[in-house]
Amino acid sequence: MVHTDIARHVPYATFLYYALWPVCWLLMKSPYEGCQTVLYCAVSEELQGVSGCFYDDCAEKGWSKVSLDDSTAAKLWNVSEALTGIKVTYVKSE
């Protein structure tokens, strides 16, 4: 988790922020720390041409079980379409 202002317009976010601050302070990364893996993947010459991998803390990690579950992916897709109001035809490539 990265400590940003993303929830600044969410009701009660300020209350939750201060109520959970001791835990958040221990577990959350600064925005600078949070962007390091993204920057590493974007500019690293050794990753040129690499695609479809998962990275955490500038190192390749295995995919979680839930991320590989097709039924969960389909549910997320349907909820995303409903929330955004955008209907997209999805064709799965093999």
Beta strands, then each sheet from edge to edge (+ up, - down):
strand 1: 54-56
strand 2: 59-61
sheet 1: 1+ 2-
end
